[in-house]
């Protein structure tokens, strides 16, 4: 029985084999094989000679995490040997065709794949295997390994570019006499030049053009035509025709064109790679946070000033301030004293702090944000999906046109020019870089994009529906007055309320934090109404007036407080009313400015509140909000948004992301306030990490700007192809001019994508920077 | 014109020599970071040299 070369476990049947360190080895699983191959490829093969023990089997170490619904496996895989946007499409196709894979999205900028699968039907090892079958490396994300892979790829890229550039210069020199020599050259000398050209073109074709050929082969194997096929056909055709002419000693040779073409194509690809890496780096700080920390929950750790906090925790000693800009986009330092929460990724600024670790590694809020950011960057707006489909159909048209034009003009060069000039690379490039930049830019403004499709809708938004509590206001009410009705005293009522609300995530529940009495049994949450629980064997309800009245059966005596515009929470048991609490919440300082800016931009602003109608109306009046509806249940809000959409509106909904999940899902674009809640649980397209409404304005500007660039790029790419294809088909463009045009077109699209995006809304109201004293609303 | 028969093979050989030299440099990490080394000259810290 053979054993695994990496971990020493039995390797049944030798299913997993690879040539590592010069010999064919057997492995127990794809994980071990990937690890061993990586170790050998990184030049660390000496490890296998010097190690005293076999390694841990890589299979269980492969990062598999259960997503929150518990039915799926999910992983982030780093992809190796990815060459262009078309490769990513191939990978996605391959993954989606695998039985058991429920979701596969590939991020072009970070070259990572997000895969979700059904563990009952497939496993990560099988997925990695499937990608290796089509020629890509895939391994679970690990910063060191990803960096090594990137360096290898970059060196290979430079090497190919160098060979093509140097070959092109040299071959051009040999071709020069043929163009300008005026027939002074002897036939022998001319033949010598041709052979020299052939000899130097050979490495260019074999080394520099290898990615085009392997790409085309891969596309062939998957029976799809991608971007590499026309280029590979063109290069191979031109080289074989020229080589044949050289050997036969008659006919035209185009070695210079081949080298030039290879150089321009690779040059465009190199620039594209550089742009992609630059765009990907914008998301980097967050992704780096996934670096493991050896602390575990419950530990007390010390954080020196100036250090980045490695885990989520609570301050147990010390008084300092922290920079949380990475997580919230807010650049002002936040004071941190005893009992305050500190988040991984923030920086301790002034004094040493001791903190008790609450969450580490992939559990931290930063890691949750990073995962969402990655998912957001990997998803694509519908417009871009459409462009991809067009690009794929276009390649077929190009191949057919090339063959027809070549046959009709009896010249292979016409066919080659068509293949090269019309490559829809620009179309494939048009969007991914812009989208990655947009999400990086959004993050810098404290807005996390979780679904790219939101960008498209956000740019066209006509109506903004604002939730009230926690959105327009801070969402942290305090109890301002207690009226006890019954035998229980005020403090006893508060304690009872605190116990009931301790199980709730409703924003109003926060008012009762700090009050707590004995245990409660079987708490039940009635969304939009209140909570019911059993306390000392009687039913007690806390919530709206109607909700409590349903329990005790009669209206409260003298509970009306007409002069008060906060909200009331009632407490009652089966026998009667216990207490009424007045809760007050304050308006966010930027709310007025944001509403004014939205109105100035021509948007209709709506207020949808779950509280009493009058409260909403007072607030709406103060903020100049046109449409206000109060006392709305989650169902009402859903219907309200649906009605706006039926009238042709594109609706952006802003809510707290927890209680209004259905309406957020219904809206064309949804924003959730991000602070406090676990970002991964928020079901919204965009999360306002900084908890500031200003993010809405920035997001709208960035989205509009990004979609404009995407549309320009797609328009340009389509226009270019429509123009260039006929020109080449009628023989008006030679092969090297075709390469130049193709490269220039890709470059135009790239440079356009790299333009800075607008981030500052020009119509931003000046009032937002000078908040007026905020009145009390709830 | 006879010199061509020597010079052209010579230039081909030279191309391969230069190619090899470039590959050595690339493999040695010469092109890994094109940004930072330029800043070294500005730094007063002699240890980094």
Interface residues (C-beta under 8 A of the other chain):
Chain A: X151 X154 X155 X158 X159 X162 X163 X166 X167 X170 X173 X174 X185 X186 X189 X192 X193 X196 X199 X200 X203
Chain B: X1 X4 X5 X8 X9 X11 X12 X15 X18 X19 X22 X23 X26 X27 X31 X32
